[in-house]
Amino acid sequence: MLSRPSTLLLKPLVSRQHQQGRTNQFVSALVSSIQNRAMTIMSDQTKAEHKKQNYSERMKRTGRPVSPHVTIYAFPIAAIASITNRVTGCILSGACAGIGLVEIFGGPGTTLSLMQEIGSCSLAAPMSKFGLSFCFFYHYLGGVRHHLWDSNPDKMLTNDDVEKSSYALFGASAVISSALMFL
Protein backbone atom coordinates (compact mmCIF):
# COMPACT_ATOMS: atom_id res chain seq x y z
CA MET A 1 0.00 0.00 0.00
CA LEU A 2 1.07 3.57 -0.51
CA SER A 3 2.48 5.43 2.41
CA ARG A 4 0.55 8.38 3.72
CA PRO A 5 2.90 11.06 2.25
CA SER A 6 2.84 9.43 -1.22
CA THR A 7 -0.95 9.31 -1.20
CA LEU A 8 -1.09 12.95 -0.18
CA LEU A 9 1.19 13.91 -3.08
CA LEU A 10 -0.77 12.00 -5.73
CA LYS A 11 -4.33 12.81 -4.64
CA PRO A 12 -4.20 16.50 -5.58
CA LEU A 13 -2.95 15.61 -9.05
CA VAL A 14 -5.81 13.19 -9.72
CA SER A 15 -8.55 15.25 -8.04
CA ARG A 16 -7.50 18.44 -9.88
CA GLN A 17 -7.84 16.64 -13.20
CA HIS A 18 -11.27 15.28 -12.18
CA GLN A 19 -12.43 18.78 -11.25
CA GLN A 20 -11.28 20.20 -14.57
CA GLY A 21 -12.99 17.38 -16.43
CA ARG A 22 -9.70 16.14 -17.91
CA THR A 23 -9.23 12.67 -16.54
CA ASN A 24 -5.84 11.43 -17.56
CA GLN A 25 -6.12 7.67 -17.86
CA PHE A 26 -2.40 7.20 -17.47
CA VAL A 27 -2.26 9.07 -14.15
CA SER A 28 -5.34 7.23 -12.86
CA ALA A 29 -3.87 3.87 -13.84
CA LEU A 30 -0.55 4.82 -12.27
CA VAL A 31 -2.15 5.82 -8.98
CA SER A 32 -4.27 2.67 -8.80
CA SER A 33 -1.32 0.41 -9.60
CA ILE A 34 0.83 2.09 -6.97
CA GLN A 35 -1.93 1.83 -4.36
CA ASN A 36 -2.52 -1.87 -5.08
CA ARG A 37 1.14 -2.87 -5.19
CA ALA A 38 2.37 -4.84 -2.22
CA MET A 39 5.71 -3.75 -0.83
CA THR A 40 8.24 -6.23 0.52
CA ILE A 41 10.02 -5.13 3.63
CA MET A 42 12.95 -7.21 4.83
CA SER A 43 13.31 -8.01 8.47
CA ASP A 44 16.65 -7.43 10.16
CA GLN A 45 17.28 -11.17 10.19
CA THR A 46 16.59 -11.45 6.43
CA LYS A 47 18.88 -8.48 5.73
CA ALA A 48 21.69 -10.13 7.68
CA GLU A 49 21.23 -13.43 5.79
CA HIS A 50 21.09 -11.56 2.48
CA LYS A 51 24.38 -9.78 3.19
CA LYS A 52 26.13 -13.08 4.05
CA GLN A 53 25.25 -14.63 0.68
CA ASN A 54 27.53 -14.30 -2.30
CA TYR A 55 26.04 -12.76 -5.46
CA SER A 56 26.79 -15.87 -7.55
CA GLU A 57 25.23 -18.13 -4.90
CA ARG A 58 22.06 -16.02 -4.81
CA MET A 59 21.74 -16.11 -8.58
CA LYS A 60 22.29 -19.87 -8.62
CA ARG A 61 19.64 -20.37 -5.92
CA THR A 62 17.09 -18.19 -7.71
CA GLY A 63 17.85 -19.68 -11.12
CA ARG A 64 18.87 -16.36 -12.63
CA PRO A 65 21.92 -16.18 -14.89
CA VAL A 66 24.97 -14.29 -13.69
CA SER A 67 25.81 -11.35 -15.94
CA PRO A 68 28.84 -11.99 -18.15
CA HIS A 69 32.02 -10.24 -17.20
CA VAL A 70 33.75 -7.80 -19.52
CA THR A 71 36.65 -10.25 -20.02
CA ILE A 72 34.42 -12.70 -21.92
CA TYR A 73 32.70 -10.03 -24.00
CA ALA A 74 33.89 -9.87 -27.62
CA PHE A 75 34.45 -6.18 -28.35
CA PRO A 76 33.60 -5.05 -31.88
CA ILE A 77 36.53 -3.86 -33.97
CA ALA A 78 35.24 -0.27 -33.80
CA ALA A 79 35.47 -0.32 -29.99
CA ILE A 80 38.97 -1.79 -30.12
CA ALA A 81 39.98 0.89 -32.64
CA SER A 82 38.60 3.63 -30.41
CA ILE A 83 40.39 2.29 -27.34
CA THR A 84 43.63 1.91 -29.32
CA ASN A 85 43.36 5.50 -30.52
CA ARG A 86 43.10 6.73 -26.94
CA VAL A 87 45.97 4.54 -25.77
CA THR A 88 48.26 5.64 -28.61
CA GLY A 89 47.48 9.27 -27.78
CA CYS A 90 48.46 8.69 -24.16
CA ILE A 91 51.66 6.92 -25.20
CA LEU A 92 52.61 9.79 -27.50
CA SER A 93 51.93 12.33 -24.76
CA GLY A 94 54.01 10.30 -22.31
CA ALA A 95 56.86 9.99 -24.80
CA CYS A 96 56.89 13.73 -25.45
CA ALA A 97 56.80 14.48 -21.73
CA GLY A 98 59.58 11.95 -21.13
CA ILE A 99 61.79 13.48 -23.82
CA GLY A 100 61.17 16.93 -22.35
CA LEU A 101 61.98 15.79 -18.81
CA VAL A 102 65.17 14.04 -19.94
CA GLU A 103 66.29 17.23 -21.68
CA ILE A 104 65.36 19.45 -18.71
CA PHE A 105 66.99 17.35 -16.01
CA GLY A 106 69.85 15.89 -18.07
CA GLY A 107 70.97 19.10 -19.70
CA PRO A 108 71.29 20.11 -23.34
CA GLY A 109 72.03 17.23 -25.72
CA THR A 110 71.00 14.46 -23.33
CA THR A 111 68.07 13.43 -25.51
CA LEU A 112 70.31 13.22 -28.57
CA SER A 113 72.80 10.95 -26.79
CA LEU A 114 69.92 8.81 -25.46
CA MET A 115 68.53 8.39 -28.98
CA GLN A 116 71.98 7.49 -30.30
CA GLU A 117 72.35 4.92 -27.52
CA ILE A 118 68.99 3.35 -28.36
CA GLY A 119 69.86 3.43 -32.09
CA SER A 120 73.09 1.52 -31.51
CA CYS A 121 71.27 -1.46 -29.95
CA SER A 122 70.49 -4.02 -32.62
CA LEU A 123 67.18 -5.21 -31.12
CA ALA A 124 65.94 -2.12 -29.26
CA ALA A 125 66.24 0.26 -32.23
CA PRO A 126 63.79 -1.45 -34.62
CA MET A 127 61.31 -2.20 -31.84
CA SER A 128 61.43 1.40 -30.58
CA LYS A 129 60.99 2.72 -34.11
CA PHE A 130 58.04 0.41 -34.73
CA GLY A 131 56.38 1.19 -31.40
CA LEU A 132 56.60 4.96 -31.68
CA SER A 133 55.83 5.11 -35.40
CA PHE A 134 52.81 2.81 -34.94
CA CYS A 135 51.48 5.08 -32.18
CA PHE A 136 52.10 8.17 -34.26
CA PHE A 137 50.59 6.92 -37.52
CA TYR A 138 47.69 5.12 -35.87
CA HIS A 139 46.73 8.21 -33.91
CA TYR A 140 47.24 10.50 -36.91
CA LEU A 141 45.29 8.30 -39.33
CA GLY A 142 42.59 7.84 -36.68
CA GLY A 143 42.23 11.62 -36.57
CA VAL A 144 42.00 11.79 -40.36
CA ARG A 145 39.36 9.06 -40.32
CA HIS A 146 37.37 10.92 -37.69
CA HIS A 147 37.55 14.11 -39.74
CA LEU A 148 36.22 12.21 -42.76
CA TRP A 149 33.40 10.81 -40.62
CA ASP A 150 32.48 14.31 -39.47
CA SER A 151 32.47 15.72 -43.00
CA ASN A 152 30.61 12.77 -44.64
CA PRO A 153 28.47 11.11 -41.96
CA ASP A 154 25.83 9.79 -44.37
CA LYS A 155 28.36 7.98 -46.55
CA MET A 156 31.03 6.87 -44.08
CA LEU A 157 29.31 6.33 -40.76
CA THR A 158 27.46 3.10 -41.42
CA ASN A 159 28.26 0.00 -39.37
CA ASP A 160 29.92 -1.75 -42.32
CA ASP A 161 32.02 1.28 -43.27
CA VAL A 162 33.15 1.85 -39.68
CA GLU A 163 34.22 -1.79 -39.43
CA LYS A 164 36.08 -1.63 -42.76
CA SER A 165 37.81 1.62 -41.86
CA SER A 166 38.86 0.18 -38.48
CA TYR A 167 40.56 -2.78 -40.16
CA ALA A 168 42.13 -0.43 -42.73
CA LEU A 169 43.41 1.81 -39.92
CA PHE A 170 45.13 -1.08 -38.15
CA GLY A 171 46.53 -2.43 -41.42
CA ALA A 172 47.83 0.89 -42.76
CA SER A 173 49.47 1.76 -39.46
CA ALA A 174 51.16 -1.63 -39.24
CA VAL A 175 52.44 -1.48 -42.84
CA ILE A 176 53.79 2.07 -42.53
CA SER A 177 55.42 1.33 -39.16
CA SER A 178 56.97 -1.89 -40.47
CA ALA A 179 58.46 -0.02 -43.41
CA LEU A 180 59.84 2.73 -41.17
CA MET A 181 61.29 0.19 -38.76
CA PHE A 182 64.00 -0.70 -41.31
CA LEU A 183 65.10 2.86 -42.09
N, C-alpha and C positions, 0 to 999 in steps of 0.2 A: 504494500500500500504506500501511497505517497506520504511523505512527512508533512507536517502541518505547514512549515514555511513554503514548501514547493507548491502545495495546494493553493496557498494564499497568493502566490505569484502568478499561477496559471488562471485562476478564476476570473480576475479582472479582464484578461485578454479574451476569454470565451464569452463572458457576459456582455462586454462592450460590443462585440460583434453581433450578438443576439439582439441587443437593443437597437443597433443600427440596421438590422435586417440583413446583414451580410454574414451569413453563417459560412465560415470557412470549414469545409469538410476535413481538410488536412489537420487543422488545429484541433477540431473536435475528436478526430480519430486518435491523434497524438495524446491528448489529455486522457481519453478513456483507456488507451493502451498502457499509459504510465500508471494510472490509478489501479488497473487490474493486474499489474505485474507484481509477482511475488519477489521479494528481495531476500537473498541468502546472507545471513550474518553468521560469521564463524565465531565459535566459542574460543576462549583462550586456549583450551586444550587442543582444539582442532588447529589453531594457528601454530602452536608449538610443534605438533606432528607434521604439519605442512612444511615448516621451515627445516625440519630434520631430513626430509626426503630430498633426494637428488632429482634434478630436472629430468634426466633420462629415465630414472626409475618411475617417476610419475607418469611420463608419457607412455612407458611400456605397460603400466598398470591400467591406464585409461584406454589403451589401444590406439592412441594418436601417434602419428609419425613424428620423429624428431627432425627439425629443420636441418637441411644440409648445410655443412660448414663451407666457408668461402674457399677452402683448399680443394674441395672436390668439384667446385663449380667451373665449368669450361668457359673462360672469358672469350667473347668474340674478338676477332682480330682488330676491330676498331677500338675496343677498350684497351687492348694491349698496346696498340699504336699510340693512343692518347697517354697512357701511363709512361711509355718509353719516351715520348716527347718531353714530358715533365722531368723525368729522371735525367735525360741528356742535358736539359737546361740547367739543372742543379749541378751536374758534373762540370759543365763548362764554367758556371759561376765559381764553383770551388777551385777549379784549375786557375782561373784568372786571379782569384784572391790569393791563392797559394803562390803564384808567380810574383805577385805584388809584395806579399809578405817576405818572401825570400830576398827580393831586391832591397826592401826597406831595411830588414834586419841584417842582411849579409853584406850590404854595401854595393856600390856600383860594380856591375860586371859579374855578380854572383850567379845570376840567372843564366847568363851566357855560358859560364864554366859548367853549371849544372847540366845544361842541355848538351854540351859537348861530352860530358861524362856519360850521360844516358845514351848518346849517339855512338859512343865507342863500344858499348856492350852489344855483342852479336845477337842476343835473344831479346833484350829489353827494348832496343831501338825499334824493331818492326812492330812489336806489340804495343808500345807507347804510341807510335804513329797511327796504327790502326785504331786504337781505343779513342784517341782524341779526334782523329779525323772522322770516325764514325759518329761520335757525339756531335761534332760540328755540322757535318752534312745532313745527318738525320734531323737535327733541330732546325737547320736552315730550310731544308726541303719540306719539313712539316709546316713551317711558317708559310712557305709558298703555296702549299696545298690548301692551307686554311684561307689564305687570301683568295685563291681561286674559288673555294667554296662560298666565301662571302660575296664574291662578285657574280657568280653563276649558281645560285642555290637550286633553281629548278632543274638544271641539267646535271649538276655534279653531286647533289646531296641526296641521292637515292641510296637505299641499303646496298644494292649491288655495286654501285660506283664507289661508295665509301670503302667497301671491302676490297675492291680491286685496287684502289689508290693506296690502301694500307699495305697490301702486299708489294705494290710497286715502290712504295717509300722504303720499306725494309730492303728490298732487292737493290734499288739504286744506291742506297747508302752503303750497303755491303760491297757492291762492285767498285764504287768510287774509292772507298777506304782501302780495299784490297789493292787497287792499282797504286794508290799513294803510299802504301806500306813499303813498296819496293823502290821508291825514289830516294 
